[in-house]
Amino acid sequence: MKPSTITAITVYITIVGIVYNVVLRSLWEPTGLQKTADELLHTAIPALVIIFWLIFVPIEQLKWKNVFAWLIYPVIYLGYALLHGAATKWYPYPFVDVNELGYKKALINTGGILLVSFLLSLALIATGKLMKKFDNGKEKAVVK
């Protein structure tokens, strides 16, 4: 798999963790196996993916232009969530629930998520550039 593809996936799962832990965590209290699954999905997996990304992905190969391609999926996903909600009156997340918030606030929230995705993408590329600059010549394991 290409470093740019793995980095895009890293951005997406990190956004899942951020949005859940900052916005959604307080909205429910899972117990038992639900709590375990919830913690694994929204906290452990994002953290482990970032660690994997740092150790195994040749991030020094990332390019600034990748950011725009990485935003295609979140734009489509959030657009679908809004269109599906408009058709069914059901929205998967309270921060895009047009029934409760109206379109203006839902679109502002969507824009905020896209902005955070954009900034996180830039930060990951910058990390790759810094790693390349300060690389001490050691070979990195490459994921194929």
C-alpha positions in Angstrom: 0.0 0.0 0.0 1.2 3.5 -0.8 2.4 5.8 2.1 -0.1 8.4 0.9 -3.0 5.8 1.2 -2.0 4.7 4.7 -1.6 8.3 5.7 -5.1 9.1 4.5 -6.5 6.2 6.5 -4.5 7.4 9.5 -6.2 10.9 9.1 -9.6 9.3 8.9 -9.3 7.1 12.0 -7.7 9.9 13.9 -10.6 12.1 13.1 -13.0 9.4 14.3 -11.1 9.3 17.6 -11.0 13.1 17.9 -14.7 13.7 17.1 -15.9 10.8 19.3 -13.8 11.8 22.3 -14.4 15.6 22.0 -18.0 15.7 20.8 -19.8 12.3 21.2 -18.4 10.6 24.2 -20.6 12.4 26.7 -23.8 11.5 24.8 -24.0 7.9 26.0 -22.7 5.6 28.7 -21.9 2.1 27.3 -21.4 -0.8 29.7 -19.9 -4.2 29.5 -18.7 -5.4 26.1 -20.2 -2.3 24.5 -17.8 -0.1 26.6 -14.9 -2.3 25.6 -15.7 -2.1 21.9 -16.3 1.6 22.2 -12.9 2.2 23.8 -11.1 0.0 21.3 -12.8 1.6 18.3 -12.6 5.2 19.4 -9.4 5.4 21.5 -7.1 2.4 21.2 -7.4 1.9 17.4 -6.7 5.5 16.5 -3.7 5.6 18.8 -2.3 2.3 17.5 -2.8 3.4 13.9 -0.7 6.5 14.6 2.0 4.4 16.2 2.0 2.0 13.2 2.1 5.0 10.9 5.2 6.5 12.7 7.1 3.2 12.8 6.3 1.4 9.5 5.2 3.9 6.9 7.9 5.7 4.9 6.3 9.1 5.7 9.2 11.1 4.3 7.7 10.3 0.8 4.5 12.2 1.5 3.8 15.3 -0.6 1.8 18.4 0.2 -0.5 17.9 -2.8 -1.8 14.7 -1.2 -3.9 16.7 1.2 -6.5 17.6 -1.3 -7.1 14.0 -2.5 -7.4 12.9 1.2 -10.3 15.3 1.7 -12.4 13.7 -1.1 -13.6 10.8 1.2 -14.7 13.1 4.1 -16.4 15.5 1.8 -18.3 12.6 0.1 -19.1 10.9 3.5 -20.4 14.1 5.2 -22.3 15.1 2.0 -23.9 11.7 2.0 -24.8 12.0 5.7 -26.5 15.3 5.0 -28.3 14.1 1.8 -29.4 10.8 3.5 -30.7 12.8 6.5 -32.6 15.2 4.2 -34.3 12.2 2.6 -35.0 10.2 5.8 -35.0 12.9 8.5 -32.4 10.7 10.4 -28.9 11.9 10.8 -26.1 9.7 12.1 -24.5 12.4 14.3 -26.0 15.2 16.4 -23.5 17.7 15.0 -25.0 17.3 11.5 -28.7 16.9 12.6 -30.4 19.5 10.5 -33.7 18.7 12.2 -32.2 20.0 15.5 -29.6 22.5 14.3 -30.7 23.8 11.0 -28.6 23.8 7.8 -26.4 26.7 8.8 -25.1 25.2 12.0 -24.9 21.7 10.5 -22.8 23.0 7.6 -20.6 25.0 10.0 -20.0 21.8 12.0 -19.3 19.9 8.8 -16.9 22.6 7.7 -15.2 22.4 11.1 -14.6 18.6 10.7 -13.2 19.2 7.2 -10.9 21.9 8.5 -9.6 19.7 11.3 -9.1 16.9 8.7 -7.2 19.4 6.5 -5.0 20.6 9.4 -4.3 17.1 10.6 -3.3 16.1 7.1 -0.9 19.0 6.9 0.5 18.1 10.3 1.2 14.5 9.2 2.9 15.6 6.1 5.0 18.1 8.1 5.9 15.2 10.4 7.1 13.2 7.4 9.2 16.2 6.2 10.7 16.7 9.6 11.5 13.0 10.0 13.3 13.2 6.6 15.2 16.2 7.7 16.3 14.7 11.0 16.7 11.1 9.7 19.9 9.6 11.0 20.2 7.3 8.1 18.5 4.2 9.5 16.3 2.2 7.2 12.6 2.0 8.0 10.5 -1.1 7.6 8.3 -0.5 4.5 4.7 -1.7 4.4 3.9 -3.0 0.9 
